[in-house]
Amino acid sequence: MWWWLAAMELLRPSWAPRLSALLVLALLPRGALGNCGAPPRLSFAELRDEFKTQTNFTVGTTVRYSCRSGYQKVPGESPTLTCENESVWSEPKEFCRGKSCGHPGDLANGKVHITDLLFGSSVTFSCDEGFRLVGQKTSQCVIDGTGVTWSHEIPLCEKIPCLPPPEIDNGKYLGDPNSHYTYGSTVTYSCNAVPRGTDSFSLIGEASIHCTSDEEQNGVWSGEPPECKVVKCSNVEVKNGRKQSGFGPSYTYKDAITFGCDADYFLVGSNVIICQANGSWTPAIPTCEEIPPSVCGTPPFSNGKIFPSKPRYVTGDRITLTCEANYVLSDGAKSMTVHCKENNVWDPPVQTCQHVCPDLLIPHGTVKSGAKLLYVVGDHVTIECSTFHAMHGEPNIQCTDEFQWKPAIPECKLRVYIIIIIIIVIVIGAILAVWMYKKFFSQKGTYETDENGKEACILNVKVPDENEASALKN
């Protein structure tokens, strides 16, 4: 009921003038209710002096801006704002744009990373691997008088230096001690020679170290230098066995001995042991045990693996012998299976693994001369490509000491004109297929059903009448 009382109160004679005034104000446009306040502050421009002290602006007033330092006027854009009818300022456009500092320049042995070149932007610098930055890592486009410039000069990328390599007792490294060592430099150590009849020094560790860098881009050597010291390993004998290589009698670092067992004995352990830096043998020294009639020992098999691997096998056991990469058996196979017979006899006899060059498997090519089942160091072959194929590479190659073919094995690829002919044939075939489809399979027709319920496709082919037929004849 309160709203009814309020309405009656407004209708009293004393409220009539007030109500009329409210209605008039409500019908006026928004701009008639007041002025605009202070113009907005822009990041790229500032009000001209004549407008800075004003706080109220009537509708329709236009104010002008000037570009701030570091900015320049955009051609065609007016640097003004207007107080509009709604007592709000017009939407400001970007009539001032940052000035360009220009490209800072190239960085020798490094890179310049740029996202923008305008006032306020930054560029960063980085050096290539093996170089470090001397100077500021970043530079910013800043104000310089009436223009803009980069805050820092382009830095330098200097080769990371290393201190001279460490000296070692009883040894030296190749090179001038006064040389300048930088990233990538390598030095190789060797032990001093000794008079004849005295124990020689052995180089323990990696012979070469190289200059590299740490996380702070400081030059450091890749590892500790090696040591030069006298290493002696004892002369060992295996009961019921014999040395097959490494006869001694004195042994030093990395010397090796290969053992075999006498007849009717089999080897337990590794057949090869190596002298270590601490004067011990690794693996453990093997033993030779008597072979019972029903037992076979592990067959000697270098450069390959035995599966399953056990110190002894009984009659009937089968094992698979597989050569390592770039090794094959005497017959050219990669592996063989043998079984244990009585009295330590393997059947068939165990073959050896020979180091060979990779097989010559050349698609669309053959070995013209020098073809063999296995290729060893020094073998020469000549390659030729089949018809329609061209050779990419050298036809004459050789198996080198590294057991690789040099020059590299060539490739046989289709000749260019053959490829073009194939493409033309495919295109012509596609065009013919489309033409045949349109000619014979895309006719419009209707389906009709005969008295037996069978459907038949009736083509809508137009037959010329008599007049048309005679016209065609003429």
C-alpha angles and dihedrals in degrees: 000000000000093000090057091054090048092052091050090050092054091051093058112112093248091060098047097089092048093051091050092053092051091051092050092050091049092054095049119098116259093251090061092062096069150322133279120268126228113322117256120272111244126206093219101038142030133211118266115254095256091063101040097086096047120097102177127050126185121234110279095029114139121205126195130222134205122215114256122239110288093030133091132199118269109234113248096017119110114227093219142106126200131211101237131206093268089061090251131116119253117259108275117237124209095262093155123056130189117267117246122246090199126228110322092219137253123304114223111230090003147062135254113218110207129182097163139351099208129109112293095022125118136215126204130210131213133177130229120254111292095027132090132206120257108191136016119344093211137033127196130209103243139169117279111181106299093343140046134254141170114279094225138029120250108277126230129250108216126188109260108252128214129205115248111286116265120267120240132208116257092005147066142204127240115254143055112299088217093055121120109246119204138172109309096021112138130202126191123208129212134180124249119260117249132210116272113273096031128101113271125227122252123214108236115197135009112340094211133049128180137209113257136151140254128223091279091054092250117146115253135165117255095241148338115302118252125259130240113214141140112264123189128182122191123255107252132198128194118218112239088009141087141212114258094184137000097051096177125155088197123036134195138179115326094002111144136208125201117205134200131181130239121253114294091022130097130207120250110198134008118336090213125058127181131209111243131209092258092056097257132119121245128229101028118275108271127231133220115227128190114263116235112216091256098049135085125195125224106283117236106257118165124191092019147070133253121214122226095021115206135149091241140014133201129229110291096024114136126209133184119224115202126184122226123249114301090015126103136178121260091265093051097256123127096222143011138194122225133177132214117253125183123295097026095300121146119204122238097025114261114257126212128244114245125201108239141166118262118278116270101241104164117170109228090003138093140194105261096189137004096036114167139162090241129023119213133181112303098022115139125203136179120217127206130184126231124250116298091019128105126209120244106196138015120323095210116065135166136209105242134202088267088060091244130120114251125225092030119267106276125235128231113218132176113271115253095243091053090054090050091050091050091051092049092050091050092050093047090048091052092049091049091049091053092047093050092048092052092043101047111012108037100063114132117238146145134248118238129184121221127211090276093056094252119142122226129186111233112200116220096231116164114230114204117239124233095274093049091046093052090047090053091050091052 
